[in-house]
Amino acid sequence: MARGASLAVSAALALTACSAAVSGSTDRPDPEVTATQPLPGPEDADEGGTRAPSADEEQPSSDTGEPDGPLSDMTVVIDPGHNGGNAEAGEKISRSVPAGPQEKECDTVGAETGDGYAEHEFTWDFSKRLRDHLEAEGASVILTRDDNESVGPCINERAEIGNEAAADAAISIHADGSSSDVRGFHVIAPGMVDGYTDDIVEPSRQLAEDVRDEFHKGSGHPYSDYLGDEGIDQRTDLGGLNMSDVPKVFLEVGNMRNADDAENIRDKDWRERASGAAANGIARYLSRG
C-alpha cells in the first residue's frame, strides 16, 4: 500500500482526553479515542516512561511452550489503549505524529468511571485476558505496551508494531467516556483513505463484523445507542487505523460514564467473559483463511 506519510516516532506531550459522543461521520476530526476526565495522580505514573516494544522484542505472554491449536500459525497484535504514565506526561503525549493525511497527538489520557476506574487500567487488564484466550488457541500474540506505568507509545508506533509483525489481525482496546445517559459498545473499522487504508478496508470490515457479533453475544452489552450503526462505526480520522498495513479495528467495549456499562467494566468476571467473546470474534475472522 502506498504510504503518504513517514512513521516518525516521536516522544510527545500535553494532556488531552478522548472525544465524547459524536456523530457517526467518517470525516470528523475527533481525537484518537473518546473521553475526558483526569486520571490518578503522580503515584500512578512513571514520569520517565518507556519506549514502545518492537515486534521482535520479548512481549508479555502467558505462553510457556510451542503454540498448539487452531490459531497456531496466526499472529495477533493487541493494543491496550493509553498508558498509566500519560497523565503526568502532557508535554510528551501532545506532540504531533503521522496519522494518515493529517497529524494527530502522540497519545491521550483516556476516560474513567464515575468512581475513578481509569480506562488505561481497564484496557491493560482486558488486553491481557484477551491475549490469554488467544494464546490458548495457539495464536502468537504481541501487546503494543508492556506495562501500565509508562508513557505512550504514540499512535503511529502502535500501528507500526502490527505492521512489523505482519499481523493477521490487530485490535485496539478502549472504553468510551460519553454522557451517562447513553450506553453500549461499538467496533470502529477504517474507512477508505487513499494511499493508506486501500488494502485493509474490506478485511477490517469483516474483522469488525466478526468481533461485533461475538462480543454482542458473549458480553451482554447492547450495541451503542449513540455511535455507529448496529455496533459498527467507520472512521477515517484515527491514526491507529490509517497507519496500519494489516486488518485492524478498535473495540470500544462500553461507556464508562454509564452506570450499567461501568458496573460490568469494573467486574473482573465480566472482563474475563467479555474478553473471551472478543477472542471468539478474532478467531472467527482468522478461521476464514
N, C-alpha and C positions, 0 to 999 in steps of 0.2 A: 504494500500500500504506500503510495507517495505520501510523505510527511511534509507539512508546510511549516514546521517549527522544530527547532532543536530541543533536545531533552536536557536543558541546562539545569543541573542540580544545584540549588542554592539554599542556603540557610535563610530562613525567613522570619518575619516578625509582625506584631500588633494585634492585639486581642480582638477577634471578631467572633461572630456567632453564626450559626447556621440559619438558613432562611425559615421564616414562619410559613403558614399556609399561603399558597399562591395558586394561580390558575394552572391548568394542565398544559399550557402552551409550550411548544418545543423551542421557542425562541427567547424565553425570558432570561435576563442576565442575573439569575439568582446566585447566591453563594453556593459553595460546593456541597453543602448539606443543610439540613433545616434545623434551626433552633436558636434561641437566645437565652442565656442565663449564665451568671458567673459560676465557676466551678470551685471546688475546695481550694484552700489557700496553700501557702508555701510548703506546709508539711506534707502535702500530697504531690509535690512537684520536684523534678530533678532539673535544676536550672542549667546544669551542664549539657544535658541532652545526650543523645547518641545518634549516630548516623543510621540510615536505613540499612538493614541487612541486604546484601546482594543475593541473587538467586542461588549462587553456588556456595554460599556460606551455610554453616550448620544452622538449622531452624529449630525452634521449639517443637518437640514432637513426642508423641506417646508411642511411636513405633519402636519395637525392640527387636525386630528381625526383618527378614526379607518380605516385601509385600506379597500377599497371597489372597486373592479374592477377585470378584468380578471387575473391579476397577484397578487391577494391579498394573496395567500399562498406562494409566492416566495420571496426569498432573493437574492439581487444582491449586490456585492461589486464592487465599482468603485475606481480605483487607479489613482489619478491625478499625473502624473509623476513629479519628482523632488520637490523642495520647494524653496521659496524665500530666505531663510537664508543660503542655501548651498554654495553660492558664497563666503561668509565670514567665512566658517567653513571647510576649506580644511582638517584640521587635523582630524576633526570628521568624515567626509564622506569618507575618504580614507581607513579606517580600513577594513580589510578583514572579510567577514562574510560568512556563509554557502550559497552555491548557487547550490547545487547538488553535483556531484562527485568532484567538484572543489570549490574554494572560489573566491569571487569577492569583489570589493569595495562596501562599505555600500550603497553609492548613488553617483550620479554625478550631474553636474550643469545644463546641458541642452543646447539647441540651442537658437537662436534668429533670428528674421528677420533682414534684412539689416538696418532697421531704429531703431532697438533696442527693439522690442517687444519680451519679453522673453518667452521661452517655458513653464516655470513653471507658469507664469501668464495666458497663454493661457489654459493650461491643467486644472487649477483651475476653470476658468470661464466655460469652456466646460463641465467639470465634474459636476458642479452644475446644469447646464442646463439639462444634461443627467439625473441626479438624479430627477429633477422636472418632466421630461417627464415620467419616470418610476413610480414615486410615483403617478402620475395622473392616472395610470392604476392599482394602488393598491399595487405595489411591496414595500417591505421593503428594503430600500437602506442604505448602510453603505459606507462612504468615508474613505479611509486609512489615510487621514490627515485632520485636522480641521481648518487650516488656510493657508495663503500663505506667512507667515513671518518666519516660524520656520525652523528647520534643519531635514532632513530625512522625515519619518523613513527609516531605512535600508530596502534593497530589501527583505530580508528574513522575516522581520516584516510585510511588506506589504502582502506577501503571507500568513503569519500566520493569519492575520486578516480575510482573506477569509476562511481559514481552521476552525478557531474557530467559525465563524458564520455558518459553514456548508452551504455556499452559493450555490444556484442553478446555478449561473454563476458569473464569475468575469471578469472584463475588465480593462486593464491598458491603460490610455490615454496618447499619446505622439505626437510630431510633429518632423519630421526628420530635419537634418541640413546638407544636401549634397550639391553638386555643383549646381550653379544657372541654369545650362542648362538642368537639369532633373527635373521631377515633378511627382506628383501623390501620391495616398495613397496605403497602403498595410496593411493587417492584419497578425500578426505573431501568428502562432499556435505552440504548443510544439511538438517537435519530441520525439521519443522513447528514454528514458534514464532509463535503468534497475534499478529498486528499487526506482524510483522517479515518473516518469510520466506514468508508465504502464497503470494505470486505468483512466487516463484523456486524453490520446491522441485522441481516437475516438470521445468522446463528444466535446472536444475542437475543433476538426476539423470541426464538424458540426456547432458549435457556430461561428467559423471563417467564414465559408461559408455564414451563415445567415447574419452576420454583414456585410461582404463584399458585398453581393447582395443588401441589403437595403441601405447601405451607398453610394454605387455607384449610385443607382437610385435617392437618395434624395439629395446628396451633390453637384453633378455636377463635382466632381473631378474624373479624369480618374484613371485607375489602374496605379500603379507605373511603370515607364518605365526603372527603373534601379535596382529594387529589387523584388524578388518573381516571381510568375507565375500567371498571371491573378488576381493580387491583393492579393495573399496569399503567405507568406513566412513561412517556417518551420525551427525552430531553436532548438538546444539542449544546448545552452550555456547561456541562460538567467535565472538567479536565480529566478526572479519573476514567471517564469513558472515552472522551475524544482522543486521548493519548494512548489508548490501548490498541494493540495489534491482535489481541486474542478475544474470543467471545467473553463479554463481561456484562454484569448487571449490578445494580445497587439494590439491596433489600432493606427497606425501611420497615422494621418489624411492628411498629405501632407508634402511637403518640404518647410521649412520656408525660404530657400535661393532662391527659385524660385519666380519670381515676381508675376506670376499668382496665385500660391498657397498662397503666403504671403498676397496678396490683400484680398483673401477670409478669411484667418485665422484672419486677423485684423478686419474683418467686423462682428459686433455683430449680424446683421441679418442673415448672413451666419452661424455663430456659432449656432444660435437658430435652423435654418433649418437642419444643419448637425447633431447636437446632437439629434434632433428628428428622423433623419434617423437611427442613431446608436441605439437609443432606439427601433425603429421598428425591427431592426435586432435581438436584445436581446429578445424582446417579441416573435418574430417568433421562435427563438430557444426554449424558455421556453414553448411555446404552443405545442411543440411536445410531452410533457409529459415524 
